[in-house]
Amino acid sequence: MNHTKFYSSLSLLLILNAVIKPIWIFGIDRQVQNITGVAEYGTYFSLLNLSIVFGFLLDWGLTNFINRELAAKRADLSEQLGSYLLVKFLFAVIYAIVTVAVALVSGVRRWDILTGVVIVQFLTFLFVFFRGTVTANQWFTTDAWLSVFDKTLMIFICSAIILWPSSFGLMTIKKFLVAQIVSTTVAVFAIIIVLISRGIVFGRPRLKFFNRTVLFSALPFAITVFLMSVHVRLDGFLLERIHHNGAHEAGLYAAAYRLLDVSNTVGYLIASFFMPFIARLWSEGKPVHRAIIQTRHLQVMFAITAVIVTVMLAPWLQKILYHRDDSYGARILRWCLPALVGYALVQVYGTVMTATGLIVAFCYLNVSVVVVNVIMNILLIPRYGAFGCCISALCSQFLLGIATMTFVHKKLNIVIDRRSLLLYLLNGLLLFAVIASLLKVSVSPWSLLAGAALITSVFMWATKMISLNKWFDILKKQ
């Protein structure tokens, strides 16, 4: 595939996700919480997080490993696809047993919700594997459309239930889960049809393919996925379990986390492109420092802008999103979003560590911050509830972000560019001052959102933190 087509496909992927995912998160998921109530949605959020924490058991890192083998033409897809699917179903049994066991020990009672989220996780991981097969064959445009296919189906189904309750009944968590199961199942079958139509054959399963070498090669990726899932998802489950009003607190935390999640989508999409980009430069012995610094500027400046806007406009956001004039909910929102800066650093430097073969070191750093995060949550949640989760996430995400940044710059002998760190702070102070001043004269919040984006863009251009010419130079080296 030529570079022009690759980057046009990448642009399509970013645009589709930028349109569909916010509609799903704010148009559907948010509406479901508003309809079902804070406590009911909080229970769902808690069990969803539990299912995600153990999601690594559905894959063990084999998807990434096999897709690299396929992309490098070192593996025969027709022989291995059937074998992988067999192992995938065996993994699903292990995943279900472990998740149910933990739920039993934890005293979970909503087995209807737990069953639904477990099924959704299995179908999602299956869909992701088939998408990886599409990507390995470099069908990037097809992959771009498939990346939003399941969410698009969910939007149509859930919209029908929400808009016409007289026909479908009032939206409930059970209906929400059924809609996700149906949509993801249809998406899985659709992608199977795409693969078969393009000549992909599901060979006879052979377990001997999955030898010790393959499993041990994939294990660091599995451990990393598990640790990162614990880091960002276990708090919601612990909150619902160990706080005296856990379901309600988990619902409030879910409302704030939703905004954090959608903001982090930008970083995730950039990182998904950044990973193969850095891996290729590194394997060819080309310098990576410019790409790393430029990507850090982009990620961190976006994060700072999102954080300042949320902190300053939290009451308005709380009211427009959840139709509540809730000072405690606004407080949770204010303290949840600053963790996004830590997320941004991890998206950049965690990706670099993975792409350059430093995955084991990344695991060790993750172990350290997971211990810090879990201990802080256990200590803070009983007394402070969702606010305690925010403080724990803020501390541990910043700790991991700074640790990965320091490690990468020392290991790869790259200058940190301390001037840009001061510019990040200056941009944040500038945004804070401008928004605070304009709020006093009753400027529309929507105008403030647009103004914040404009200020950051102009600031980055004026300080030469980002340059289209630099990006074009980096891309040409590909």
N, C-alpha and C positions, 0 to 999 in steps of 0.2 A: 504494500500500500504506500502511495506517495505521501509526503509530508502534508501537502495541502489538504488532501482528503482526511488525513488523521486529525488535523487541527480543526477542520470544519465539523467533523464528527464530535470532537471534544466540545466545541462551542454548542452544538446541538444538545449534548448531554447536560451541560451547565444550564442552558436556557430552559429545557424541559423540566429539570429538577427545581429551578428557581421559580417556575410557575406552579407546578403541580404540588410540590411538598408544602409550601405555605398554605395553599388551599386546603390540603388535607389536615394540617396541624391546626390552623385557625378557623377554617370553615366547617370542619367536621369534628375533629377530636375535641376542640374547645366547646363546640355546641353540645356534644355528648355529655361533657362534664356539667355544663350549665343546666341541662335537662335532668340528668340522673341525680345530681346533688354532689356536694363536696365529699361527704363521707363515703357514699357508694363508689364514686369514682376513685377515691383514695384507696379503697380496698382493691379495686382493679389495678391501680397503679403499683401498689405494693406487690401483688402476685405477678404482675407483668415483669417487674424488676427481678423477682426471684427466678423467673423462667429465663431471663436474659443472662443472669449471672452464671447459670450452669449451661448456657448455650454452647460453650466450647466443647461439651461432651458430644454434640451432634456432628462435630467436624474434626476435632483434634488437629487442626492446622493442615489437613490433607488437601483441602481445596486449593489453597495457595501453592502448595508443593506440586500438585499434579498439573495445575494450570501453567506453572513455569515450565514443567517438562513438556507439556503439549506445545506451548508457544515456541520452545526451542527445538521442536521436532525430535525430541529424544524419547518420545513415548508414542505408542500406537493407540490412538483414541478408541478405535473400534474394539480393541481387546480389553481396554481398561475401564471404559464407561460402565459396562454391566457389572464388573467387579466392584467398582466404587459404589454403585447403587446398593448392592447387597450389603456392603459394610455400612453404608449410610443407614439402612434400616436396623442393623444390629446396634449401631450407635444410638439410634432413637430409643430403643428398648432400655439401654443403659441410662440414657438421659431421663427418661420417664421415671425409672425406678429411683434414681438419686433425688430428683426433684420432689417426688411424692414422699420419700423418706424424710427429707428435710422439712417438708410441710407438716408431716405428722409430728415430728419432734417439736416443731415451732407452735403447734396448736392451731394450725390453719383449719377453718371450718367451711370456707366458701369453695368447696370442691368443684362446683359448677364453673366458677370463674377460672380456677387453676387448670382444669381440664381444657378449657377453651384456649388459654394462653399457651399451654404446652403444645397443642395441635398447631396453633399459628406459628410458633417458633420452628417446629419441624418443617412445615411447609415453606416457611421463609428461607431456611437454610438450604432446602432442596432447590428452591428457585434461584438462590444465589449461586449454587454450584453450576446449574445449567447455564446461567448467565456468564459464569467464568469460562465455560466451554465455548460460548459464542465469542467472547473476547479473545481467547487463546487462538481462535481461527481468524482473528482480525476483522470480524464483521462489526466494526465499531458503530456504524450508523444503526444497524439492527439493535445492538446492545443499548444505544441511547434511548430508543423507543421502548425497549423492554424494561429499562430501569424505572419507568414510571407507569408501566402497564397495570400492575396490581393496585397501586394507589389510585389510579384513574377509575378502575372498576369499583373500588371501595367508595370513592366520592359519589359516583352515580347511585349506588345501592343505598348508602347512608343518607344521601340527600333526599331520596324518595321517601324513606322512613321518617325523616325529620320534617319534611315539608307537607306530607300528607298523612298525618297521624290518624285521620278518620278512616283511611283505607288499610294502613299497616299497623295501627296501634302506636302508642307512645314509645319513643326510643328507650331501650333499656340496655344495660351492660351485656346481657345475654344476646340480644339482637345485634349489638355492636360486634360481638365476637363472632357470631354466625356470619355476618356480612364479611368480616375479615377472612374467615375460613373459606367461604365460597369464592371470594375474589382471588385469593392466593392459589386455590386449587385450579381455577380456570386459567390463571397466569402460568402455572406449572405445565398444564396440558398444552397451552398455546406455545410455550417455548420448546416443548418436546416435538410438536408438529413442525416447528421451524427447523429444528435439528435434523429430523428425519427427511424433510423436504430438501435439505441441502446435502444429503448423502451420508449423514452420521448414522452408524449402525451400533445398536446396543448388543455387544458381544456376550457370549456365555460367561456368567460370573465365575471367577477363579480367585479364591481367597489367598492363594500362594503369592499373588502379586504383592500383597501387603506384607512384606517381610520386615525384619527388624531395622534394616537400614532406612527404609522409607519412613517408618514410624518415628525413628529417632531424628531423622532430618526434619520432620514436620513438628516435633514436640516443642521446640522453643517458641514457635508461632502459636501453638495451642496454649502454652503457659502464659504468653503475653496477652492473648485475647482474654483468658480467664482473669488475670490480674486486673486488666483495664476494665473489665465488666464489673468486677467486685468494687473497684475504685469509684466508678460512676453510677452504679445501680444498687448496691447493697444498702445504701443509706435509706432509700425509700421503703424497703422491706423492713429494716430495723425500726424505722420510725413508726410504722403501723403496728409493729409487734410489741415494742417496749414502752411506748408512751401511753399514759392513761386515757388519752383521747386520740389514739393513734390514727384511726380512719379519717377523722376530720383534719388532723395535722398533715397527714399524707396527701389529702386532697388539696390543701393550700400549697404544699410543697410542689405537687404535680403542676399546679397552675403556673408557678414561677419557673419550674424546670422546663415547661413547654417552651417558654420564650428563650431560655438558655439553649435548648435543643435545636430550635429553628435557627438561632444565630450561629450555632456551631456547624450547621449544615454547610454553610459557605466554606468553612475551614476543611470540612470533610471532603468536599468536592475538589477543592484545590489540592489537598493531600493525595487524593486518588490519582491525580495527574502527576503530582510531584514525585511520587514513589518511583514509577518506571523511568521518569526523566532523570532523577539523580542516579538510579541504578545503572542506567546506560552510560551516563557521563563517567561514573566511577569505574565501570568495567572497561571502558576505553582509555582510562588513564587521563581524562580531561579534568580541568579544574572545576570544582563545584562551589567555591566560596561565593561567587557572584549570585548564583541561583539561590543559594541558601539565604543570603542577606536580603535579596530582593523579595523573596517569598515571605520572610519574617516581617519585613516592612508592611507588606500587604495584609498579612494575617493580623498582626498586632494592632495596626492602625484601625482596621475594621472593628476589632474587638473593643478597643478603647472607645471608639465612637458609640458603639452599641451600649456599652456600660454606662457612659456619661448620660446618654439620652434616657436610658431606663431609670437610672438613679434620680434624675431631675424630674422625669414625667411619670413616676411610678403610680401616683394616685389616679392620674388620667388614664393610664394603661389599664389599671385594675378596673376602672369603671367601664371603659369602652370594650374590654375583652370579656369581663365576667359579670358586668352589670351590678357591681357591688361597690359601695363606698366604705371600704374596709381598710382601716389604718394598719392593722396587723398584717393583712395580705400584702399591702403596699410595702411594708417593712421587709417581708420575706422576699419580695421581688427585688428590692434594693440590695439585699445582701446576697442573693443568689447569683445575679448576673456578673458581678466582678470576677467570679471564677473563670469567666470566658477568656480573660487574658492568659491565665495559666493554660487553659485548653489550647489556645492559639500557639503558644510556645511548644507544647507537646506535639501538636499537629505537625509543626515544622521539624523539630529536632528528633522526635520519636520516629518520624518517617525517615529522616536521614540515617539514624542508627540502624533501622531495619534494612534500608536499601544498601548500606555499605558493609553489611555483615556483622554489625555490632549488636545483634539481637539478644545475645546472652547478657551483655552488660545492661541492655534496656530492661530485661527481666529483673535483674538485681535491683535496679532503681525503682521499678514498679513494686517489688516486694516491700521495700522500705516505706514507700509512701502509703501503700495499702495498710500496713500495720499502723501507721500514724493515723490514717483516716478512720479505721475501724475502732481504735481505742478512743479517739476523740468523739466519735458518734455514740459509743456506749456510755461515755461519761456525760455528754452534753444533752442527748435526746431526752432522757427522763425529766430533766428540769426545763429545758428550753425548747423542746419539740422541733418544729421545722426550722426555726432559727438556728438551733444547734447543728442541723444538717448543713445549713448554708455556711456556717463558720468552719466546719470540718472540711467541706469541699473547697472553700476558698484557700485555706491553709495548705492542704495537701496538693491541690492543683498547682498553686504557685511554687511549692517546694519541688514538685516533679518537673515543672517547666524550667525553673532555674537550674536544676540539677542536670537535665538533659542538655540544655544550652551550654552550660559550663563544660560538660564532658565532651560534647562534639567539638567545641572550639579548641579544647586542649588536645584531643585525640587527633584531629585533622589539621591541627596547627593553623587555625583560621582566626584572624583578628575579630573580636566581638563587635567592634565599631561602637564604642561607648558614646560617641556623639549622637548616634541615632537613639540610644536609650534616653538621653536627655530630651531629644525632640519628641519622643513618645509622651513624656511627662508634660512637656510644654503644650502639646496639642490637647491633652486632656484638660489642663488648666484653662486654656483658651476656650474650649467648648463649654466648660463649666461656667466661666465668667459671662460668655455671650448668652447662653440659655437663661442663666439666672437674671441677667439684666432684662432680657426680652419678656420673661415671665411677669415681671413687675408692671409691664405696660400691656398685659393681656394679649400678647401675640398668639395666634392659633397654634396649638400643639402640632398640627400637621405641617405648618410652615416651619416650625422649629426642627422637625424631622428632616425636611428637605434642606434647611439651612445647615444642620450639623453635617450632613453628607457633603454639602458643597464646601464647607470650611475645611474639612479633612482633606478633600480632594485638592483644593487650592494649596493647602499647607504642604502636602506631600510633593506637589509640583514645584512650589516655590523653594523648598529646601532640597530639591533634587533627590528625595528619598526613593522616588519611583520614576521611571522613565520608559516610555514606549520604545525608544531606541535601544535601551539596555535589554529590554525583553526580547526585541527582535534579534539582537546580537546573540543572546543566549539560545534562542530557538534555532538560529542558523547553525549553531555548533552541533545541533542534533543531526 
